[in-house]
Amino acid sequence: MNHWTPDDIPDQSGRTALITGGSSGIGLETARVLARHGARVILAGRSQAKLDQAAEAVRAATPGARTDTLLLDLSDLSCVRDAATRIAETETVDLLFNNAGVMNLPERRLTRDGLEMTVGTNHLGHFAFDAQVWPAVRRSSAPRVVTVSAIAARWPTGRLDDLMSEKGYRAMGAYAKSKRANVVYTLELARRTAGSAVEALVVHPGSAMTGLQQHGSDALSRMVTPIAARLLMGSPEGAAWPSLYAATSPYVTSGEFIGPAGRDQTSGTPKPAKLPTGADDPAEGRRLWAASEQLTGVPFHPGTETAP
């Protein structure tokens, strides 16, 4: 397809989408568009007040839209377990969006479980959530898992050999690790679900002001971010296109990396993007998977009929 827009999304009636980070930015825009095309949306996030506001915004845009909310703090594995259990016991999830994230934390911080905060939230929290919500995904006849990475996944600072940044911490280096982990994880998930109905895709949204940038606290970030917003960055609406395309297009294949095709890959029609160097190495995928199980204490066997 030469040019794709959300108008090309087929009817999503009867399908349920669960979106982490669904109360703002790309997640909220993803929910708005899918609801407009008939999907039921479950918005997951840390603040019930913000989730309620987001659900109201979705219904305001599409009267009669079916919305639910889910309290989910990806930096707290006990909260992850409780939220995932609630969904796994009763729901069928057709579209699972691993969308939430943090970036540019100025100092090394730890989650409640002692994990480095950026990787612990952006990758490990999603890994644990996916593992424990998997029965709901497997109930779908045509499930897709869409994980939101970033161009930063290609940065050399994103090597995964010091996943917890114990040897040294740099804010954007930790972010690059988390985004590379998103890619490596998705490709390994695609391998482990090969031959099943599950399709796993990873996307990068280009560059957009989505709420992640709020974590920058230094003077340079405060000065540069507004300039970048005017000159370089697209809108959250356009940034949601790769996620929406990956979730709904009949032209994608499990294991693909999707991003915008515009200049410098910052905006435009979604299309397959260049993978970070070595991210498709099965050995790296196995290492990350094993480390993720060990660090979270959550086993994940997605190729089986029922996951733990």
Steps between C-alpha positions, in 0.01 A plus 500: 500500500656831389318732738320396817295703744276395790206529261624172350447308826242224452203468733616397847160413643519203734869553576646620830817708523697535824737799493760570767567870540150554366423823684707734283713543190532215253300264720200729523508574127520126427193449719307782333560365151427137583178597681396700194538179299288297740749347742450480873799659673650433843716791610775401743703743710612611843242770578131418521410867464698531177359173371146619567572825315646307208201265483271801499701654216467180296124493554472870416673437168293188430165501681414150610862384500563210735777587745640347815795592719771299674728627775850389403837617631765326292769592752332288770494127424232428760273756332587346162399159630171622644404690183598215270312245711183708481518499121625142457212354698214661310602675179590429140766742378529522123743793486759544774698825483818521707503877470579659839846629578730740681814672377781736594497440875793717614623261769503122529186401683364161598153354480331357809654167400857635475515524120644798311194717443516564124566142390289373789199695375542506123604137451486286814162628617352425160670159487345404835162641403494320164597170663222518756230640272582241231194277557282794392710547186482131413120508516497725195470336159736758347706673772766761436755631746638843407797634697600865468876546471684808371773610260723496808504120471767546231737703719832334596430590864212251494713188543333250731809365677440723806123492503463654847766772439693381804836584340397855420181693439413745225138607465468462125725196500254324730218611272682362195547167682131482580403575141745245357362250750151572362620400153699194606212382720245534221710311248554221753126495576434467127738203483343334804147538363584401142232272357232632737237767442703755696670782310761706683614831354717784622471861389677829538284813487756739356531815709209663675416691816307232688561556872821298529706817467366630831767301685783721375598724790821669398523849354611375159196272471266784595658722234533249217170312532272791393726570200497134399125494538464782247763391250539124514218322673168383367173476688383222732227436242753421229726319744221250566484397134768228520325340798163514328641364175679214675184410690255505211666472160467175305839572342724453805690191607581383852848614599501819293632837620268778378570872492401816312631533146535879495819704496741379770228252601332758721153485343304361208347179373611196704725244333759236601803668659864407535567292808763598755823318417495147643152531652381201297774272637318204659778464757441855625128430509551191713736683736258789550207263553689303765617820672146638496360187663775507762469870582120501522458152644229440238529204260357556153425213262295663221510203266294285735124497513494651848771725641574516872 
